[in-house]
Amino acid sequence: MRYGLISNILGLISKFLSFIFIPPILVALSMKEYSHILPFTVGAIFCLILGFILTLKKEHQKDIDNLKKSESLAVVFFAWVLFGLICTIPYLFYNLNFTDACFEAFSGVTTTGATIFQNFDLYPKALFFFRSSTQWFGGMGIVVLFIAILPKVSVAGRQMFYAEAPTPLEDKPTPRIRHTAGWFWGLYLAFTLIETIILHCLGLDFFDSLITSLSTISTGGFSPHAHSIISFNSVSVSICVLFFMFLGGVNYILIYRGLKSKKPTPFFKSEEFKAYSIITIFISVILALSLLINSDYPVKKAFLNSFFEIVATMTSTGFAIDNYINWDSVSKIILFVAFFLGGCATSTSGGVKIIRWVFVWKYLKRELNKIIHPQGVYPIKLEGATLEVDVISQILAFIIFYLIIFALGAFFIVLIENNITIAISSSAAAIGNIGPGFGIIGPMGDYSSLHCATKWILILLMLIGRLEIIPFLAILNKDLWKN
């Protein structure tokens, strides 16, 4: 482990992060919220000072493109911790204690969308913009953006790219990782602008359109309104947000190939996309039928609300057009199943990811076949590629660790809160980067009343979920820290 090299990279990232404070300053100026410029100015200055301190030693800068895998995992983990802590600064100016400020900041950067805000009228529009912009930068990945704009990074960029967004299949849409990162961010920006324009045409003012788009495309879920999408009271707006949430859960490599070929063929050939679409439709229909039978919903409302809430949960967006806390028990259980599904790999969504569940299905089929034909050879293929033994082990380990960490989080939270509903739903919502849970932390509620210790457990779960466990587990290995 070369600590000087890691310090230099984190210093460069810190300097780069200073630019995320410029847009909220501009929003404060445009909204004439002049007294609210200071929090973001302090944040930008702190980033620059910290960046210069971390890059004081220059001798390791020439080795930046010779990064080892262990070092790239450490860089990614500490870059996200740094990102979250830096975004904490503005919240401290609004009478939030350090724990609540960290909770809101990490919920933003990890695109979780859980909030401690209660009275939304107390905060300026500049802060709401900053809050959603942290989700937008965190959605595609701050390290991916760093790779896209920094010409020094090539080999090291590839290591950090897959460390930040691990996937069972390290598929490359372009030969150079910097071009891949650039394409991803280009598509990401384009989708954000398109949704903003559509929402504005549907009647939302420009600010609400932009904020909602930033939180939708990033599958983050922060809203400037306490009642989320319900506040707009518009079916057309709900359908628009539903479409872009679904899009946010699609593999960006698949989108790139579809646009490049100008044909839908890549989508029809993708096992993951087909599974993602079928599972979404199947669970949404089951939920709609449950709402029709058990909660006496009208047909249109039942289907719209079920599709919206399932997509919002699967993609880890966390938006709501219905207070599902008032649903019947069967409908709640169906929705809770979606907490563990996730969207596609290499998307902005959280959770286990559909590609891993496709693997589990194939793995179980293989084991059943082996019971009958023990001598048979049954290779497991994903997207046409045969999986090696080490990849199979990694996927199984990921799912096992995911469930163990979720269970541990729920266990410690129930000891603190003495409430099994809050414990299970908050742990699942945090590690899946979903946001709202059940009970007082539901879509119309918030996390402000939870114990300080619970909030720190949830912050850790949010971070683990956003990094998809691997970098977190790596830093727990003592061999990583050998100099």
C-alpha positions in Angstrom: 0.0 0.0 0.0 1.5 3.3 -1.1 -0.1 5.9 1.2 1.5 8.8 -0.5 0.0 7.8 -3.9 -3.5 7.3 -2.3 -3.1 10.7 -0.6 -2.3 12.4 -3.9 -5.3 10.8 -5.7 -7.7 11.8 -2.9 -6.2 15.3 -3.0 -6.9 15.6 -6.7 -10.5 14.3 -6.1 -10.9 16.8 -3.2 -9.9 19.7 -5.5 -12.3 18.4 -8.1 -15.1 18.2 -5.6 -14.9 22.0 -5.0 -16.7 22.5 -8.3 -19.9 20.8 -7.0 -20.5 23.9 -4.8 -20.6 26.3 -7.7 -24.1 25.4 -9.0 -25.8 25.9 -5.7 -24.1 29.3 -5.3 -25.5 30.3 -8.7 -28.9 29.0 -7.7 -28.7 31.1 -4.5 -27.8 34.2 -6.6 -30.6 33.6 -9.1 -33.2 33.1 -6.3 -31.8 36.1 -4.4 -31.0 34.0 -1.5 -27.8 35.9 -0.8 -27.5 34.9 2.9 -27.3 31.3 1.8 -24.2 31.6 -0.4 -21.8 31.3 2.6 -22.4 27.5 3.3 -21.4 26.5 -0.2 -18.5 29.0 -0.4 -17.1 27.5 2.8 -17.5 24.0 1.4 -15.6 24.9 -1.8 -12.8 26.6 0.1 -12.5 23.6 2.4 -12.2 21.2 -0.6 -9.4 23.3 -2.1 -7.4 23.6 1.1 -7.8 19.9 1.8 -6.8 19.0 -1.7 -3.6 21.1 -1.6 -2.7 19.5 1.8 -3.2 16.0 0.5 -1.1 16.7 -2.6 1.9 18.4 -0.9 4.1 15.4 -1.6 4.6 15.2 -5.3 6.9 12.2 -5.6 4.0 9.7 -6.0 2.2 11.6 -8.7 4.1 9.9 -11.5 2.8 6.5 -10.3 -0.8 7.5 -10.5 -1.3 5.2 -13.5 0.4 2.3 -11.8 -2.3 1.7 -9.2 -2.7 -1.8 -7.8 -6.1 -3.4 -7.4 -5.8 -3.2 -3.6 -4.9 0.5 -3.8 -7.8 1.2 -6.2 -10.3 -0.3 -3.7 -8.9 1.8 -0.9 -9.0 5.0 -3.1 -12.7 4.3 -4.0 -13.7 3.7 -0.5 -12.0 6.7 1.0 -13.1 8.9 -2.0 -16.7 8.2 -1.1 -16.1 8.8 2.6 -14.5 12.1 1.7 -17.3 13.0 -0.7 -19.9 12.4 2.0 -18.0 14.3 4.7 -17.4 17.3 2.4 -21.1 17.4 1.5 -21.9 17.5 5.2 -20.5 21.1 5.5 -23.5 23.1 4.1 -26.0 21.3 6.3 -24.1 22.4 9.4 -25.2 26.0 8.7 -28.9 25.0 9.1 -29.1 24.1 12.8 -28.4 20.4 12.1 -26.1 18.5 14.5 -23.1 16.7 13.1 -24.9 13.3 13.0 -28.0 14.6 11.2 -25.8 16.6 8.7 -23.8 13.5 8.0 -26.9 11.4 7.6 -28.5 13.8 5.1 -25.2 14.2 3.2 -24.4 10.4 2.9 -28.0 9.7 2.1 -27.5 12.1 -0.8 -24.2 11.0 -2.2 -25.1 7.3 -1.9 -28.5 8.1 -3.7 -30.4 6.6 -0.8 -32.9 9.4 -0.3 -33.6 8.9 3.4 -34.1 12.2 5.0 -34.1 13.8 8.5 -35.9 17.0 7.1 -39.2 17.6 8.7 -40.4 21.2 8.0 -39.3 21.7 4.4 -40.3 25.4 4.5 -37.3 26.1 6.8 -34.8 25.5 4.0 -33.8 27.6 1.0 -34.1 26.4 -2.6 -30.3 26.5 -2.9 -30.0 23.8 -0.3 -32.6 21.7 -2.0 -30.7 22.0 -5.2 -27.5 21.1 -3.5 -29.2 18.1 -1.9 -30.4 16.7 -5.2 -27.2 17.6 -7.0 -25.2 15.4 -4.5 -27.5 12.5 -5.6 -26.9 13.4 -9.2 -23.1 13.3 -8.8 -23.3 10.2 -6.7 -25.6 8.4 -9.0 -23.2 7.8 -11.9 -20.3 7.9 -9.5 -17.8 10.6 -8.5 -14.9 8.4 -9.3 -16.3 7.7 -12.8 -16.6 11.4 -13.4 -13.1 11.9 -12.1 -11.9 9.3 -14.6 -13.8 10.9 -17.5 -12.2 14.4 -17.0 -8.7 13.5 -15.8 -6.3 12.8 -18.8 -3.7 11.2 -16.5 -5.8 8.2 -15.7 -5.9 5.1 -18.0 -4.9 1.8 -16.4 -5.6 3.2 -12.9 -8.9 4.5 -14.2 -10.0 1.0 -15.2 -9.1 -0.4 -11.8 -11.1 2.4 -10.0 -14.0 2.2 -12.5 -14.7 -1.5 -11.7 -13.9 -1.0 -8.0 -16.6 1.7 -7.8 -19.2 -0.2 -9.9 -18.4 -3.9 -9.5 -20.3 -6.2 -11.8 -20.1 -10.0 -12.5 -19.2 -9.2 -16.1 -16.5 -6.6 -16.7 -18.0 -5.6 -20.1 -16.3 -2.7 -22.0 -18.4 -0.7 -24.5 -15.3 1.2 -25.7 -11.6 0.2 -25.8 -10.5 3.1 -23.5 -12.0 3.3 -20.0 -11.9 7.1 -20.1 -14.1 7.1 -23.2 -16.5 4.7 -21.5 -16.7 7.0 -18.5 -17.2 10.0 -20.8 -20.0 8.2 -22.7 -21.8 7.2 -19.5 -21.7 10.8 -18.2 -22.9 12.1 -21.6 -25.9 9.8 -21.6 -26.6 10.6 -17.9 -26.6 14.4 -18.6 -28.7 14.0 -21.7 -31.4 12.0 -19.9 -31.5 14.6 -17.1 -32.0 17.4 -19.5 -34.7 15.5 -21.5 -36.7 14.7 -18.3 -36.4 18.3 -17.1 -37.8 19.6 -20.4 -40.7 17.0 -20.4 -41.6 17.8 -16.8 -41.6 21.5 -17.5 -43.8 21.0 -20.5 -46.2 19.0 -18.3 -46.7 22.0 -16.1 -44.0 21.9 -13.4 -42.0 25.0 -12.8 -38.4 24.9 -14.0 -37.0 24.5 -10.5 -39.2 21.5 -9.6 -38.6 20.0 -13.0 -34.8 20.2 -12.6 -34.7 19.0 -9.0 -37.0 16.0 -9.8 -34.9 15.1 -12.8 -31.7 15.2 -10.8 -33.2 12.8 -8.3 -34.9 10.6 -10.8 -32.0 9.9 -13.2 -29.7 9.3 -10.3 -32.4 7.0 -8.7 -31.9 9.0 -5.6 -35.4 10.1 -4.6 -34.8 13.5 -2.8 -37.6 15.9 -3.4 -38.1 19.6 -2.4 -41.6 18.6 -1.2 -42.4 16.7 2.0 -44.9 14.5 0.1 -42.6 13.6 -2.8 -44.3 13.2 -6.2 -47.7 13.2 -4.5 -47.3 17.0 -4.2 -47.6 17.5 -7.9 -51.0 15.8 -8.1 -50.5 14.9 -11.8 -50.9 11.5 -13.4 -48.8 12.6 -16.4 -45.9 13.7 -14.2 -46.1 10.4 -12.3 -45.9 8.4 -15.6 -43.0 10.6 -16.8 -41.1 10.0 -13.6 -42.0 6.3 -13.7 -40.4 6.0 -17.2 -37.2 7.7 -16.2 -36.9 5.7 -13.0 -37.1 2.5 -15.0 -34.5 4.0 -17.4 -32.3 4.8 -14.5 -32.3 1.1 -13.6 -31.1 0.0 -17.1 -27.5 -1.0 -17.8 -25.8 2.0 -19.4 -23.6 -0.3 -21.5 -26.8 -1.7 -23.1 -28.2 1.8 -23.6 -24.9 2.9 -25.3 -24.9 -0.1 -27.6 -28.6 0.4 -28.5 -28.0 4.0 -29.4 -24.9 3.3 -31.3 -26.5 0.5 -33.4 -29.8 2.6 -33.7 -31.6 -0.7 -33.1 -33.4 -2.3 -30.1 -31.5 -5.6 -30.8 -29.1 -5.3 -27.8 -32.1 -5.0 -25.4 -33.9 -8.1 -26.9 -30.7 -10.1 -26.6 -29.9 -9.1 -23.0 -30.8 -11.7 -20.4 -30.6 -9.1 -17.7 -32.8 -6.5 -19.4 -35.5 -9.2 -20.2 -35.4 -10.4 -16.6 -35.5 -6.8 -15.3 -38.6 -6.0 -17.5 -40.4 -9.3 -16.8 -39.8 -9.2 -13.0 -40.9 -5.5 -12.9 -44.2 -6.3 -14.7 -44.9 -9.5 -12.9 -44.5 -8.1 -9.3 -46.3 -4.9 -10.3 -49.3 -6.8 -11.6 -49.4 -9.0 -8.5 -49.3 -5.9 -6.3 -52.0 -4.2 -8.3 -54.3 -7.3 -7.9 -53.6 -7.2 -4.2 -54.5 -3.6 -3.9 -57.7 -4.2 -5.9 -58.7 -7.2 -3.7 -57.5 -6.2 -0.3 -57.5 -2.4 -0.3 -60.4 -1.8 -2.6 -58.4 0.5 -5.0 -59.9 1.7 -8.3 -58.4 -0.2 -11.3 -56.4 2.7 -12.8 -55.1 3.8 -9.4 -54.1 0.3 -8.4 -52.1 -0.3 -11.5 -50.4 3.1 -11.7 -49.5 3.1 -8.0 -48.2 -0.5 -8.0 -46.0 0.0 -11.1 -44.7 3.3 -9.7 -43.9 2.0 -6.2 -42.4 -1.3 -7.5 -40.1 0.6 -10.0 -39.3 3.2 -7.4 -38.2 0.4 -5.0 -36.5 -1.9 -7.4 -34.4 1.0 -8.8 -33.8 2.3 -5.3 -35.3 5.7 -6.2 -37.7 5.9 -3.3 -40.2 8.3 -4.8 -43.8 7.8 -3.8 -47.2 8.6 -5.2 -49.0 6.7 -2.5 -48.5 6.3 1.2 -48.0 2.6 1.2 -47.9 2.5 5.0 -51.7 2.5 4.8 -51.8 -0.6 2.5 -52.9 -4.0 3.6 -50.3 -6.5 4.9 -50.2 -8.6 1.8 -49.4 -5.6 -0.4 -46.7 -4.4 2.0 -45.0 -7.8 1.9 -45.1 -7.8 -1.9 -43.5 -4.4 -2.0 -40.9 -5.5 0.6 -39.7 -8.3 -1.7 -38.7 -5.5 -4.2 -36.3 -4.1 -1.6 -33.9 -6.9 -2.4 -34.1 -7.0 -6.2 -32.3 -3.9 -7.6 -32.0 -2.8 -11.2 -29.4 -3.8 -13.8 -25.6 -3.9 -13.3 -23.8 -0.7 -14.4 -26.9 1.4 -13.7 -27.5 4.1 -11.1 -29.7 1.8 -9.1 -28.8 0.0 -5.8 -29.6 -3.4 -4.4 -28.3 -6.8 -5.2 -28.9 -6.2 -9.0 -31.0 -8.4 -11.3 -28.0 -10.0 -13.0 -27.0 -11.7 -9.8 -30.5 -13.0 -9.2 -30.5 -14.4 -12.8 -27.3 -16.2 -11.8 -28.9 -17.5 -8.6 -31.7 -19.0 -10.7 -29.3 -20.7 -13.1 -27.1 -21.9 -10.2 -30.1 -23.5 -8.5 -31.2 -25.1 -11.7 -27.7 -26.5 -12.2 -27.7 -28.0 -8.7 -31.1 -29.6 -9.2 -29.8 -31.2 -12.4 -26.7 -32.5 -10.6 -28.9 -34.3 -8.1 -30.4 -36.4 -11.0 -27.3 -36.5 -13.2 -24.3 -36.2 -10.8 -21.8 -36.8 -13.6 -23.2 -34.1 -15.9 -21.4 -30.9 -16.7 -23.6 -27.8 -16.6 -21.8 -24.6 -17.3 -23.5 -21.4 -16.1 -23.7 -18.6 -18.7 -24.6 -15.0 -18.3 -25.2 -12.9 -21.4 -23.7 -15.7 -23.5 -20.4 -15.8 -21.5 -19.5 -18.9 -19.5 -18.7 -17.9 -15.9 -15.4 -19.0 -14.4 -15.3 -20.7 -11.0 -13.9 -17.5 -9.3 -16.6 -15.4 -10.7 -19.3 -17.8 -9.4 -17.6 -17.7 -6.0 -17.6 -13.9 -6.0 -21.3 -13.6 -6.9 -22.3 -16.1 -4.2 -20.0 -14.3 -1.7 -21.6 -11.0 -2.6 -25.1 -12.2 -2.0 -24.2 -14.0 1.3 -22.3 -10.9 2.6 -25.2 -8.7 1.5 -27.7 -10.7 3.5 -25.4 -11.0 6.5 -24.7 -7.3 6.7 -28.5 -6.5 6.3 -29.3 -9.0 9.1 -26.6 -7.5 11.4 -27.8 -4.0 10.7 -31.4 -5.0 11.6 -30.2 -6.8 14.7 -28.3 -3.8 16.1 -31.1 -1.4 15.2 -33.8 -3.5 16.9 -31.7 -3.5 20.1 -31.5 0.3 19.9 -35.0 1.2 18.7 -37.0 -1.8 20.1 -39.1 -1.8 17.0 -38.8 -4.7 14.5 -40.6 -2.9 11.7 -38.2 0.0 11.8 -35.2 -2.3 12.2 -35.8 -4.6 9.3 -37.2 -2.0 6.9 -34.5 0.7 7.6 -31.7 -1.8 7.3 -33.0 -3.1 4.0 -33.7 0.5 2.8 -30.2 1.7 3.7 -28.1 -1.1 2.3 -30.4 -1.2 -0.8 -30.1 2.7 -1.1 -33.9 2.8 -1.3 -34.6 5.5 1.3 -38.1 5.2 2.8 -39.0 2.1 4.9 -42.1 1.2 6.9 -43.6 2.8 10.0 -42.5 6.3 10.9 -39.7 6.1 8.3 -42.2 5.5 5.5 -42.6 7.7 2.3 -44.4 10.4 4.2 -42.2 10.2 7.3 -38.5 10.8 8.1 -35.6 9.4 10.1 -35.2 12.4 12.4 -36.6 10.7 15.5 -34.2 7.7 15.4 -31.4 7.3 17.9 -28.0 8.8 17.0 -26.4 5.3 17.0 -29.1 4.0 14.6 -28.3 6.9 12.2 -24.6 6.0 12.2 -25.4 2.3 11.5 -27.6 3.4 8.6 -24.9 5.7 7.3 -22.5 2.8 7.2 -25.1 0.6 5.5 -25.8 3.3 2.9 -22.1 3.5 2.1 -21.7 -0.3 1.9 -24.7 -0.6 -0.4 -23.5 2.1 -2.8 -20.0 0.6 -3.1 -21.6 -2.9 -3.5 -19.7 -4.3 -0.5 -16.4 -5.2 -2.1 -14.3 -2.1 -1.3 -15.7 -2.2 2.2 -14.7 -5.8 2.8 -11.3 -5.1 1.3 -10.4 -2.4 3.8 -11.3 -4.9 6.6 -8.5 -7.2 5.4 -5.2 -6.4 7.2 -3.1 -7.4 4.2 -4.5 -4.4 2.4 -2.7 -2.1 4.7 0.8 -3.5 4.4 3.2 -0.8 3.2 
